[in-house]
Amino acid sequence: MTIEDPDGIPVAHGVTSWPLNGMQPGEPAEVKRITKVTVFDGWKDGTYSVVCTLTRDA
């Protein structure tokens, strides 16, 4: 997953990539993942809670 922080300040911009655990064989067909991600940028750093739902193809 990739997060961008377009904070509106043209001299500061943060981008980060973060690993996200894939689905394991014993998990249900739909699982929710929540993780905290820090985006580093030259002006300020930001921490985000990222929530996503993974679904298994049939």
ROZALO-64030 format. One line per 3 residues: for each residue x, y, z of N, C-alpha, C, O, CB. Coordinates in Angstrom, 1 decimal. Glycine has a CB too. Layout:
N
X Y Z X Y Z X Y Z X Y Z X Y Z | ...
//
This chain:
58
0.8 -1.2 0.0 0.0 0.0 0.0 0.9 1.2 0.0 2.0 1.2 0.6 -1.0 0.0 1.2 | 0.5 2.3 -0.6 1.2 3.6 -0.6 0.3 4.7 -0.2 -0.9 4.7 -0.5 1.7 3.9 -2.1 | 0.8 5.5 0.7 0.1 6.7 1.2 0.8 7.9 0.8 2.0 8.1 1.0 -0.1 6.6 2.8
0.0 8.9 0.3 0.6 10.2 0.0 -0.1 11.2 1.0 -1.3 11.1 1.3 0.3 10.6 -1.5 | 0.7 12.2 1.4 0.2 13.3 2.3 0.3 14.6 1.5 1.3 15.3 1.7 1.0 13.3 3.6 | -0.7 14.9 0.7 -0.7 16.2 0.0 -1.2 17.3 0.9 -2.4 17.6 1.0 -1.6 16.1 -1.3
-0.3 17.8 1.7 -0.6 18.7 2.8 -0.8 20.2 2.4 -1.1 21.0 3.2 0.4 18.7 3.9 | -0.8 20.4 1.1 -1.0 21.8 0.6 0.2 22.7 0.7 0.1 23.9 0.3 -2.1 22.4 1.4 | 1.3 22.3 1.3 2.5 23.1 1.4 3.4 22.6 0.2 3.9 21.5 0.2 3.2 23.0 2.8
3.7 23.5 -0.8 4.4 23.1 -1.9 5.9 22.6 -1.7 6.4 21.9 -2.5 4.4 24.2 -2.9 | 6.5 23.0 -0.6 7.8 22.6 -0.3 7.9 21.3 0.5 9.0 20.8 0.7 8.6 23.7 0.4 | 6.8 20.9 1.1 6.8 19.7 1.9 5.9 18.6 1.3 4.7 19.0 1.0 6.5 20.0 3.4
6.3 17.4 1.2 5.5 16.4 0.6 6.0 15.1 1.1 7.2 14.8 1.1 5.5 16.4 -1.0 | 5.1 14.2 1.6 5.5 12.9 2.1 4.9 11.8 1.4 3.7 11.8 1.1 5.2 12.9 3.6 | 5.6 10.7 1.2 5.1 9.5 0.6 5.8 8.4 1.3 7.0 8.4 1.6 5.4 9.5 -1.0
5.0 7.3 1.6 5.6 6.1 2.1 4.9 4.9 1.6 3.8 4.9 1.2 5.6 6.1 3.7 | 5.6 3.8 1.6 5.1 2.5 1.2 5.2 1.6 2.5 6.1 1.7 3.2 5.8 1.8 0.0 | 4.2 0.8 2.7 4.1 0.0 3.9 3.6 -1.4 3.6 2.7 -1.5 2.8 3.2 0.7 5.0
4.3 -2.4 4.2 3.8 -3.8 3.9 2.5 -4.0 4.6 2.2 -3.5 5.7 4.9 -4.8 4.4 | 1.7 -4.8 3.9 0.4 -5.2 4.5 0.3 -6.7 4.4 0.5 -7.3 3.3 -0.8 -4.5 3.7 | 0.0 -7.4 5.5 -0.1 -8.8 5.5 -1.2 -9.3 4.6 -2.3 -8.8 4.6 -0.3 -9.4 6.9
-0.8 -10.3 3.7 -1.8 -10.9 2.8 -2.7 -11.8 3.6 -2.5 -12.1 4.8 -1.2 -11.6 1.7 | -3.7 -12.4 3.0 -4.6 -13.3 3.6 -4.0 -14.7 3.7 -3.3 -15.1 2.9 -5.9 -13.4 2.8 | -4.2 -15.3 4.9 -3.7 -16.6 5.2 -4.8 -17.7 4.8 -6.0 -17.4 4.8 -3.3 -16.7 6.7
-4.3 -18.9 4.5 -5.3 -19.9 4.1 -6.5 -20.1 5.1 -7.6 -20.4 4.6 -4.6 -21.2 3.9 | -6.3 -20.1 6.4 -7.3 -20.3 7.3 -8.3 -19.2 7.6 -9.2 -19.3 8.4 -6.7 -20.8 8.6 | -8.0 -18.0 7.0 -8.8 -16.9 7.3 -10.1 -16.9 6.5 -10.2 -17.5 5.5 -8.1 -15.6 7.0
-11.2 -16.2 7.0 -12.4 -16.1 6.2 -12.2 -15.4 4.9 -11.1 -14.9 4.6 -13.5 -15.4 7.0 | -13.3 -15.5 4.1 -13.2 -14.9 2.7 -13.0 -13.4 2.7 -12.7 -12.8 1.7 -14.4 -15.3 1.9 | -13.3 -12.7 3.8 -13.2 -11.3 4.0 -12.6 -11.0 5.3 -13.1 -11.4 6.4 -14.6 -10.5 3.8
-11.5 -10.2 5.4 -10.9 -9.8 6.6 -10.5 -8.3 6.6 -10.3 -7.7 5.6 -9.6 -10.6 6.9 | -10.6 -7.8 7.8 -10.3 -6.3 7.9 -8.9 -6.2 8.5 -8.5 -6.9 9.5 -11.3 -5.6 8.9 | -8.1 -5.3 8.0 -6.7 -5.0 8.5 -6.7 -3.6 8.9 -7.2 -2.7 8.2 -5.6 -5.3 7.4
-6.0 -3.4 10.1 -5.8 -2.0 10.6 -4.4 -1.9 10.9 -3.8 -2.8 11.6 -6.8 -1.7 11.8 | -3.7 -0.8 10.5 -2.3 -0.6 10.8 -2.1 0.9 10.9 -2.8 1.7 10.3 -1.4 -1.2 9.7 | -1.0 1.2 11.7 -0.6 2.6 11.8 0.6 2.8 10.9 1.5 2.0 10.9 -0.3 3.0 13.3
0.6 3.9 10.1 1.6 4.2 9.1 2.1 5.6 9.4 1.3 6.5 9.5 1.1 4.0 7.7 | 3.4 5.8 9.4 4.0 7.1 9.6 4.5 7.6 8.2 5.2 6.9 7.5 5.1 7.2 10.6 | 4.0 8.8 7.8 4.5 9.4 6.6 5.5 10.5 7.0 5.1 11.5 7.7 3.3 10.0 5.7
6.7 10.4 6.5 7.7 11.3 6.9 7.8 12.4 5.8 7.7 12.1 4.6 9.1 10.7 7.0 | 7.9 13.7 6.2 8.0 14.7 5.2 8.8 15.9 5.8 8.9 16.0 7.0 6.6 15.2 4.8 | 9.3 16.7 5.0 10.3 17.7 5.4 9.7 18.8 6.3 10.4 19.5 6.9 10.9 18.4 4.2
8.4 18.9 6.3 7.8 20.0 7.1 7.2 19.4 8.4 7.4 20.0 9.5 6.6 20.6 6.3 | 6.5 18.3 8.3 6.0 17.6 9.5 5.8 16.2 9.2 5.7 15.8 8.0 4.6 18.3 9.9 | 5.8 15.3 10.2 5.5 13.9 10.0 4.0 13.7 10.4 3.5 14.4 11.3 6.5 13.0 10.8
3.4 12.7 9.8 2.0 12.4 10.1 1.9 10.9 10.4 2.5 10.1 9.7 1.1 12.8 9.1 | 1.1 10.5 11.3 0.8 9.1 11.6 -0.7 8.9 11.2 -1.6 9.7 11.7 1.0 8.7 13.1 | -1.0 7.9 10.4 -2.3 7.6 10.0 -2.7 6.2 10.4 -1.9 5.3 10.4 -2.4 7.8 8.4
-4.0 6.0 10.7 -4.5 4.7 10.9 -5.1 4.3 9.6 -6.0 5.0 9.1 -5.6 4.7 12.1 | -4.7 3.2 9.0 -5.2 2.8 7.7 -6.0 1.5 8.0 -5.6 0.6 8.6 -4.0 2.4 6.8 | -7.2 1.6 7.4 -8.2 0.4 7.6 -8.5 0.0 6.2 -8.9 0.8 5.3 -9.5 0.9 8.4
-8.4 -1.3 5.9 -8.8 -1.8 4.6 -9.4 -3.2 4.8 -9.2 -3.9 5.8 -7.6 -1.9 3.7 | -10.2 -3.6 3.8 -10.8 -4.9 3.8 -10.2 -5.7 2.7 -10.2 -5.3 1.5 -12.4 -4.8 3.7 | -9.8 -6.9 3.0 -9.3 -7.8 1.9 -10.3 -8.9 1.7 -10.9 -9.4 2.6 -7.9 -8.5 2.3
-10.5 -9.2 0.4 -11.5 -10.3 0.1 -10.8 -11.3 -0.9 -10.0 -10.9 -1.7 -12.8 -9.7 -0.6 | -11.2 -12.5 -0.7 -10.6 -13.6 -1.5 -11.5 -13.8 -2.7 -12.7 -13.9 -2.6 -10.5 -14.9 -0.6 | -10.8 -13.9 -3.9 -11.6 -14.3 -5.1 -12.1 -15.7 -5.0 -11.5 -16.6 -4.4 -10.7 -14.1 -6.4
-13.3 -15.9 -5.6 -13.9 -17.2 -5.6 -13.1 -18.2 -6.5 -13.5 -19.3 -6.6 -15.3 -17.1 -6.0
//
